[in-house]
Amino acid sequence: MAEIKSHEFETFLQKSARNYRIFVIYGPDRGLVSERAGLLAGKSGVALDDPFSLTKLDIGDLQKDPGRLVDEVQSIGLFGGEKLIWIRGAANEKYLVDSLALLAEKPLEAAYLVVEAGDLKKGSLLRKTAEAARSVMTIPSYADDSRALNTLIDTELGAEKLGITPAARQALIALIGGDRIASRNEVRKLALYCRGADTVEEHHVTEIIGDASAISVDDAVDAILSGDLTAFLHAMQKISSSKTAIFLVLQACLKQFQLLDTMRAEMEEKRLQPPQIMQTMGRHLHFRRKPIIEQALRQWTAESIARESNRLQAAILQSRRRQVLEDSVAMQTLLSTTLQSGRKSA
């Protein structure tokens, strides 16, 4: 088994990455998965600006031609040299798993393979196959903890020779962390804003930084459940401007409907009213969100919650398979859910 912990990636990248030729990077933080895939691609030594050396494929490309991955890896480059095959949007597709198992049987000689996957659960087909193969390095990528966020802040601000006060650091950490690429973009924006100064102060953070983690995502989910189209569009505009992945909203919305499903089942089993459920299963929610969730429990039946959950799951699956359509699939699905909520509350 070849696997590292999420926090061990930097050390692995510097010391051991060249010992492997097949990598499977997975996790809920899509930005971090993408960033780590790029770093591993850079370590391969393959010219990333050479179309004859680098082949990027969406998982949908393999669906149309299941044998293409093996053919790409085993083929000889037009001008010789090593190749890099980079797969995006993977989940647990059998044709990918079968190809990976075949390629892992013996060391690759003139090719590297990087696979970007979503949040693979323990025991899922792709993760199980990758972890069982000694020639495949499996790399989980979870949302940044405070140590990783502090390192990110120091790296980006240090590049501009900027210090940061403890209060500003604390305020900044509270606003980032949901997605690695979004977080990095926010810190870079802050560094640009403070260029020419010596130190980043707390007021700089509040003046320029948007929320790159959960707050803006929660705003969008709350607007969806409330059926507030104007608030939904405003929240999505904030998310887009902060470079936060729209996939996170789709994922958060599904989790919210799964919670509603559990609450609704408890209500019907014990014949309770929404306020009673909120006192038990809703205690962890922020006080501002509780009235929205309670109202949703009144409006959505168990059957409609189940239908919407299935639709959201299907949208997530489609966005993973066709990453190029991710934004449009997510936006169309979330907009439809918002309109349904609006009709229920009318």
C-alpha positions as CSV (number, residue, x, y, z in Angstrom):
1,M,0.0,0.0,0.0
2,A,1.4,3.4,-1.0
3,E,-0.5,6.2,0.7
4,I,0.4,9.4,2.6
5,K,-1.6,11.6,4.9
6,S,-2.9,14.9,3.6
7,H,-0.5,17.0,5.7
8,E,2.5,15.0,4.5
9,F,2.2,16.1,0.9
10,E,4.8,18.8,0.9
11,T,7.5,16.5,2.3
12,F,6.5,13.8,-0.1
13,L,6.6,16.2,-3.1
14,Q,10.2,17.3,-2.2
15,K,11.6,14.0,-1.2
16,S,9.8,11.0,-2.7
17,A,7.5,12.1,-5.6
18,R,10.1,11.0,-8.3
19,N,9.9,7.4,-7.0
20,Y,6.4,7.0,-8.4
21,R,4.8,7.4,-11.8
22,I,1.1,6.9,-11.0
23,F,-0.8,9.2,-8.6
24,V,-4.4,9.3,-7.5
25,I,-5.3,12.6,-5.7
26,Y,-8.8,12.7,-4.2
27,G,-10.8,14.7,-1.6
28,P,-13.6,17.2,-1.0
29,D,-11.3,20.2,-1.6
30,R,-11.4,20.4,-5.3
31,G,-9.0,23.4,-5.4
32,L,-6.4,21.5,-3.3
33,V,-6.8,18.4,-5.5
34,S,-6.2,20.4,-8.6
35,E,-3.3,22.3,-7.1
36,R,-1.5,19.1,-5.9
37,A,-2.1,17.5,-9.3
38,G,-0.3,20.5,-10.9
39,L,2.6,20.3,-8.5
40,L,3.1,16.6,-9.2
41,A,2.8,17.2,-12.9
42,G,5.6,19.8,-12.6
43,K,7.8,17.3,-10.7
44,S,7.5,14.8,-13.5
45,G,9.9,16.8,-15.7
46,V,7.6,16.5,-18.7
47,A,7.1,19.7,-20.7
48,L,3.6,20.9,-19.7
49,D,3.5,23.3,-22.7
50,D,4.2,20.5,-25.2
51,P,1.0,18.9,-26.6
52,F,3.0,15.9,-27.8
53,S,4.2,15.2,-24.2
54,L,1.1,16.2,-22.2
55,T,-2.3,14.6,-22.7
56,K,-5.2,16.0,-20.6
57,L,-8.4,14.0,-20.5
58,D,-11.8,14.5,-18.9
59,I,-13.3,11.3,-17.4
60,G,-16.0,11.6,-20.1
61,D,-13.4,11.1,-22.8
62,L,-12.6,7.6,-21.3
63,Q,-16.3,6.8,-21.1
64,K,-16.5,7.1,-24.9
65,D,-13.3,5.1,-25.4
66,P,-12.6,2.9,-22.3
67,G,-9.3,1.6,-23.7
68,R,-7.9,5.0,-24.4
69,L,-6.0,5.4,-21.1
70,V,-4.0,2.2,-21.5
71,D,-3.3,3.1,-25.1
72,E,-2.1,6.6,-24.2
73,V,0.2,5.4,-21.4
74,Q,1.7,2.6,-23.5
75,S,2.1,4.6,-26.7
76,I,5.5,6.1,-27.7
77,G,5.7,9.9,-27.9
78,L,5.9,11.3,-31.4
79,F,9.4,12.8,-30.7
80,G,10.4,10.3,-28.0
81,G,10.9,11.3,-24.4
82,E,8.5,10.8,-21.5
83,K,4.7,11.5,-21.5
84,L,2.2,12.7,-18.9
85,I,-1.4,11.7,-19.0
86,W,-3.6,13.8,-16.7
87,I,-7.2,12.6,-15.9
88,R,-9.7,15.0,-14.4
89,G,-13.1,14.5,-12.8
90,A,-12.7,10.9,-11.8
91,A,-15.0,9.1,-9.4
92,N,-15.5,5.3,-9.3
93,E,-15.9,4.6,-13.0
94,K,-15.2,0.9,-13.7
95,Y,-13.4,1.5,-17.0
96,L,-11.0,3.8,-15.2
97,V,-10.5,1.3,-12.3
98,D,-9.9,-1.6,-14.7
99,S,-7.3,0.5,-16.6
100,L,-5.6,1.6,-13.4
101,A,-5.4,-2.0,-12.1
102,L,-3.8,-3.1,-15.4
103,L,-1.3,-0.3,-15.5
104,A,-0.3,-0.8,-11.9
105,E,0.8,-4.4,-12.5
106,K,4.2,-3.4,-13.7
107,P,6.2,-0.1,-13.5
108,L,5.6,2.4,-16.3
109,E,8.7,3.0,-18.3
110,A,8.2,6.3,-20.2
111,A,5.0,7.8,-18.9
112,Y,3.4,9.4,-15.8
113,L,-0.3,9.2,-14.9
114,V,-2.0,11.8,-12.7
115,V,-5.7,11.2,-11.7
116,E,-7.8,13.9,-10.1
117,A,-10.8,12.4,-8.3
118,G,-13.6,13.7,-6.1
119,D,-14.3,12.8,-2.4
120,L,-13.8,9.1,-2.5
121,K,-15.1,7.2,0.5
122,K,-13.1,4.5,2.2
123,G,-13.7,1.3,0.4
124,S,-14.9,2.9,-2.8
125,L,-13.7,1.1,-6.0
126,L,-11.1,3.6,-7.3
127,R,-9.6,4.3,-3.8
128,K,-9.5,0.6,-2.9
129,T,-7.7,-0.3,-6.2
130,A,-5.2,2.6,-5.9
131,E,-4.4,1.9,-2.2
132,A,-3.8,-1.8,-2.9
133,A,-1.2,-1.1,-5.6
134,R,2.3,-0.5,-4.5
135,S,3.2,1.4,-7.7
136,V,0.3,3.9,-7.2
137,M,0.7,6.8,-4.7
138,T,-2.7,7.7,-3.2
139,I,-3.0,11.2,-1.9
140,P,-6.0,12.5,0.1
141,S,-6.7,16.2,0.0
142,Y,-8.8,17.6,2.8
143,A,-9.7,21.2,3.6
144,D,-6.8,23.1,5.1
145,D,-6.4,23.1,8.9
146,S,-5.0,26.1,10.7
147,R,-1.4,25.0,10.3
148,A,-1.8,24.7,6.5
149,L,-3.6,28.1,6.3
150,N,-0.8,29.8,8.3
151,T,1.8,28.3,6.0
152,L,-0.2,29.5,3.0
153,I,-0.5,33.0,4.4
154,D,3.2,33.2,5.3
155,T,4.2,32.0,1.8
156,E,2.0,34.4,-0.2
157,L,2.7,37.4,2.0
158,G,6.3,36.6,2.3
159,A,6.6,36.7,-1.5
160,E,5.6,40.4,-1.3
161,K,7.8,41.0,1.8
162,L,4.8,41.6,4.0
163,G,4.3,40.9,7.7
164,I,0.9,40.4,9.3
165,T,-0.3,41.3,12.8
166,P,-1.8,38.6,15.0
167,A,-5.3,40.2,14.9
168,A,-5.1,40.4,11.1
169,R,-4.0,36.8,10.8
170,Q,-6.9,35.6,13.0
171,A,-9.4,37.6,11.0
172,L,-7.9,36.2,7.7
173,I,-8.0,32.6,8.8
174,A,-11.7,33.0,9.7
175,L,-12.4,34.0,6.1
176,I,-10.5,31.4,4.2
177,G,-10.1,27.6,4.1
178,G,-13.0,26.2,2.2
179,D,-11.1,25.7,-1.1
180,R,-7.3,25.9,-1.5
181,I,-7.4,27.8,-4.8
182,A,-10.0,30.3,-3.6
183,S,-8.0,30.8,-0.3
184,R,-4.7,31.4,-2.2
185,N,-6.4,33.9,-4.5
186,E,-7.8,35.8,-1.6
187,V,-4.4,36.0,0.1
188,R,-2.8,37.1,-3.1
189,K,-5.5,39.8,-3.5
190,L,-4.7,41.0,0.0
191,A,-1.0,41.1,-0.7
192,L,-1.6,43.2,-3.8
193,Y,-3.9,45.5,-1.9
194,C,-1.2,46.1,0.8
195,R,1.8,46.3,-1.7
196,G,4.1,49.1,-0.5
197,A,3.2,48.7,3.2
198,D,5.3,46.7,5.6
199,T,2.5,45.0,7.6
200,V,-1.0,43.7,6.9
201,E,-3.4,45.1,9.5
202,E,-6.8,43.8,10.6
203,H,-8.6,46.7,8.7
204,H,-6.9,45.7,5.5
205,V,-8.4,42.2,5.8
206,T,-11.9,43.5,6.5
207,E,-11.7,46.0,3.6
208,I,-10.6,43.6,0.8
209,I,-11.1,40.0,1.7
210,G,-14.3,38.1,0.8
211,D,-15.3,34.9,2.6
212,A,-13.6,32.1,0.7
213,S,-15.0,29.3,3.0
214,A,-18.4,28.6,4.4
215,I,-20.1,31.9,5.0
216,S,-20.9,32.7,1.4
217,V,-21.7,29.1,0.7
218,D,-24.2,29.1,3.6
219,D,-25.7,32.3,2.3
220,A,-26.3,30.6,-1.0
221,V,-27.9,27.5,0.6
222,D,-30.1,29.7,2.8
223,A,-31.3,31.6,-0.2
224,I,-32.0,28.3,-2.0
225,L,-34.1,27.0,0.9
226,S,-35.9,30.3,1.3
227,G,-36.7,30.5,-2.4
228,D,-35.2,34.0,-2.5
229,L,-34.0,34.3,-6.1
230,T,-32.5,37.7,-5.6
231,A,-30.5,36.6,-2.6
232,F,-29.4,33.5,-4.4
233,L,-28.1,35.3,-7.4
234,H,-26.3,37.8,-5.1
235,A,-24.6,35.0,-3.1
236,M,-23.6,33.2,-6.3
237,Q,-22.0,36.4,-7.6
238,K,-20.0,36.7,-4.4
239,I,-18.9,33.1,-4.7
240,S,-17.8,33.6,-8.3
241,S,-15.9,36.8,-7.6
242,S,-14.0,35.1,-4.7
243,K,-13.1,32.2,-7.1
244,T,-14.8,29.7,-4.8
245,A,-15.7,26.5,-6.7
246,I,-19.5,26.4,-7.4
247,F,-19.3,22.7,-6.8
248,L,-19.0,23.5,-3.0
249,V,-22.5,25.0,-3.1
250,L,-23.9,22.0,-4.8
251,Q,-22.3,19.7,-2.2
252,A,-23.4,21.9,0.7
253,C,-27.0,22.0,-0.6
254,L,-27.1,18.2,-0.8
255,K,-25.9,17.9,2.8
256,Q,-28.6,20.3,3.9
257,F,-31.3,18.3,2.2
258,Q,-29.9,15.1,3.8
259,L,-30.2,16.8,7.1
260,L,-33.8,17.8,6.3
261,D,-34.5,14.2,5.3
262,T,-33.2,13.0,8.7
263,M,-35.2,15.6,10.6
264,R,-38.4,14.9,8.6
265,A,-38.1,11.2,9.3
266,E,-37.7,11.9,13.0
267,M,-40.7,14.2,12.9
268,E,-43.0,11.6,11.3
269,E,-41.8,8.8,13.5
270,K,-42.3,10.6,16.8
271,R,-45.1,12.9,15.6
272,L,-43.2,16.0,16.5
273,Q,-43.5,19.6,15.2
274,P,-40.6,21.5,13.5
275,P,-39.8,23.6,16.6
276,Q,-39.4,20.5,18.7
277,I,-37.0,19.0,16.1
278,M,-35.0,22.2,16.0
279,Q,-34.5,22.0,19.8
280,T,-32.8,18.6,19.4
281,M,-31.4,18.0,15.9
282,G,-30.9,21.6,15.1
283,R,-29.0,22.7,18.1
284,H,-25.7,22.8,16.2
285,L,-27.0,25.3,13.6
286,H,-26.2,29.0,13.7
287,F,-29.1,31.0,15.3
288,R,-29.6,33.0,12.1
289,R,-30.1,29.8,10.1
290,K,-32.6,28.1,12.4
291,P,-35.7,29.9,11.2
292,I,-34.8,29.1,7.6
293,I,-34.4,25.3,8.3
294,E,-37.5,25.3,10.4
295,Q,-39.5,26.9,7.6
296,A,-38.1,24.4,5.1
297,L,-39.3,21.5,7.3
298,R,-42.8,22.9,7.2
299,Q,-42.8,23.2,3.4
300,W,-40.9,20.2,2.1
301,T,-42.5,16.7,2.5
302,A,-40.4,13.6,2.9
303,E,-41.1,12.6,-0.7
304,S,-40.1,16.0,-2.1
305,I,-36.9,16.0,0.0
306,A,-36.0,12.6,-1.4
307,R,-36.6,13.6,-5.0
308,E,-34.6,16.8,-4.6
309,S,-31.7,14.9,-2.9
310,N,-31.6,12.4,-5.8
311,R,-31.6,15.3,-8.3
312,L,-28.7,17.0,-6.5
313,Q,-26.7,13.7,-6.3
314,A,-27.3,13.2,-10.0
315,A,-26.0,16.7,-10.7
316,I,-22.9,16.1,-8.6
317,L,-22.2,12.9,-10.5
318,Q,-22.7,14.6,-13.8
319,S,-20.4,17.5,-12.8
320,R,-17.6,15.0,-11.9
321,R,-18.0,13.1,-15.1
322,R,-18.1,16.2,-17.3
323,Q,-15.9,18.7,-15.5
324,V,-16.1,21.2,-18.4
325,L,-19.8,21.5,-17.7
326,E,-19.5,21.7,-13.9
327,D,-20.5,25.3,-13.5
328,S,-23.5,25.2,-15.8
329,V,-24.8,21.9,-14.3
330,A,-24.4,23.3,-10.8
331,M,-26.0,26.6,-11.6
332,Q,-29.0,25.2,-13.4
333,T,-29.6,22.6,-10.7
334,L,-29.4,25.2,-7.8
335,L,-31.5,27.7,-9.6
336,S,-34.2,25.0,-10.1
337,T,-34.1,24.2,-6.4
338,T,-34.4,27.8,-5.5
339,L,-37.5,28.2,-7.7
340,Q,-39.1,25.1,-6.2
341,S,-38.6,26.5,-2.7
342,G,-40.1,29.8,-3.8
343,R,-43.2,28.0,-5.1
344,K,-43.6,26.1,-1.9
345,S,-43.5,29.3,0.2
346,A,-45.9,31.2,-2.0
